[in-house]
Amino acid sequence: MKILVINGVNLNMVGIREPELYGKSDFKALVNTVKGEGKRLGIKVTHYQSNSEGDICTKIQKAYDKYDGIVINAGAYTHTSIAILDALKAVGIPTVEVHLTDIYTREEFRHKSYISLYAEKVIAGKGFDGYKEALKYFIDKGAC
């Protein structure tokens, strides 16, 4: 099974940005956590991070017919990007949306997720463990 993990805008600043919300562990620790869980589950995980909406769309498009699933935390693009939603719909790859914090208990503008209009599952507020849960979802679902 091959899963593409996409982290969007500002996720590379985890551990620096608002540690009271996102924790003190850095982005490298996040990547290592997901890699470790992938290995444990027997999933080939590819990581990608970009602060550019267009680059994220291009990565999703290039995933067509290459990945069994996508785990995406688009950061703030979650609440603004119809383009990322359209890219996900175009490739038709099963997708799980992940957020480190619970976006539904934060500012009102964060409650709207365009990505959730396509994602099969949304995991919010579980920190790094949300990514682990997303990978396990694909195993439980039998995506491959």
C-alpha positions in Angstrom: 0.0 0.0 0.0 1.3 3.5 -0.9 0.1 6.5 0.9 0.9 10.2 0.1 1.0 12.4 3.2 0.6 16.1 2.3 1.3 18.8 4.8 0.4 22.3 3.6 1.0 25.9 4.5 2.9 26.6 7.8 3.0 22.9 8.9 6.8 23.1 8.5 6.7 25.5 11.5 5.2 23.0 13.9 7.1 23.2 17.2 7.7 26.9 16.6 4.3 28.3 15.7 1.9 28.6 18.6 3.3 25.7 20.7 0.5 26.1 23.1 -1.8 24.8 20.3 0.4 22.7 18.1 2.9 21.4 20.7 6.7 21.7 21.0 7.6 18.8 18.8 9.0 19.9 15.4 8.1 19.0 11.8 10.9 16.5 11.6 9.4 14.7 14.6 6.0 14.7 12.8 7.5 13.2 9.7 9.4 10.6 11.8 6.2 9.7 13.7 4.3 9.1 10.4 7.2 7.2 8.8 7.5 5.0 11.9 3.8 4.2 11.9 3.8 3.5 8.2 6.7 1.0 8.7 4.9 -0.6 11.6 1.7 -1.0 9.4 3.6 -2.1 6.3 2.7 1.0 4.3 5.0 2.9 2.0 4.6 6.5 3.0 5.7 9.4 0.9 5.8 12.9 2.6 5.3 16.2 0.9 5.1 19.7 2.4 4.6 23.0 0.6 3.4 26.5 1.5 2.2 26.9 -2.1 -1.4 26.1 -3.0 -0.5 25.5 -6.6 2.4 23.1 -5.7 0.0 21.1 -3.5 -2.5 20.8 -6.4 0.3 19.7 -8.7 1.5 17.0 -6.2 -2.1 15.7 -5.9 -2.4 15.6 -9.7 0.9 13.7 -10.0 -0.4 11.2 -7.4 -3.0 9.9 -9.9 -2.7 6.2 -10.4 0.4 6.0 -8.2 -1.0 6.1 -4.6 -3.7 4.1 -2.8 -4.6 7.0 -0.5 -3.8 10.5 0.5 -3.6 11.9 4.0 -3.7 15.7 3.9 -3.4 18.5 6.4 -3.6 21.5 4.1 -3.3 24.0 7.0 -5.1 27.2 6.4 -5.8 26.2 2.8 -8.3 23.8 4.3 -10.6 26.7 4.8 -10.0 28.6 1.6 -8.9 26.3 -1.2 -11.5 25.2 -3.7 -8.5 24.4 -6.0 -7.1 21.7 -3.6 -10.6 20.3 -3.3 -11.0 20.1 -7.1 -7.5 18.5 -7.4 -8.6 15.8 -4.9 -11.9 15.2 -6.8 -10.1 15.1 -10.1 -7.7 12.2 -9.1 -10.3 10.2 -7.2 -7.8 8.9 -4.6 -9.3 8.0 -1.2 -8.4 10.8 1.2 -8.3 11.4 4.9 -8.1 15.0 6.2 -6.1 15.5 9.3 -5.7 18.5 11.7 -3.4 18.7 14.7 -5.9 20.9 16.5 -9.7 20.6 16.8 -10.6 23.1 14.1 -14.3 22.9 15.2 -13.5 24.5 18.6 -11.3 27.2 17.3 -12.2 30.5 15.4 -15.4 30.4 13.4 -13.6 30.7 10.1 -11.8 27.4 10.8 -15.0 25.5 11.1 -15.5 25.4 7.3 -13.4 22.8 5.4 -13.5 22.5 1.7 -11.4 19.4 1.8 -14.0 17.6 4.0 -16.5 17.8 1.1 -14.3 15.1 -0.5 -12.5 13.4 2.3 -13.8 10.0 3.5 -12.8 10.8 7.0 -11.8 13.9 9.0 -9.5 13.6 12.1 -9.1 16.7 14.2 -7.5 17.5 17.5 -5.4 14.4 18.0 -2.0 15.9 17.3 0.5 13.6 15.6 -1.7 10.6 16.6 -4.2 11.9 14.0 -1.8 10.9 11.2 -1.4 7.5 12.7 -5.1 7.1 12.9 -5.4 8.1 9.2 -2.9 5.4 8.2 -4.7 2.8 10.2 -8.0 3.9 8.5 -6.5 2.8 5.2 -5.4 -0.6 6.6 -8.8 -1.2 8.2 -10.6 -0.1 5.1 -8.5 -2.5 3.0 -7.5 0.2 0.6 -5.1 -2.3 -1.0 
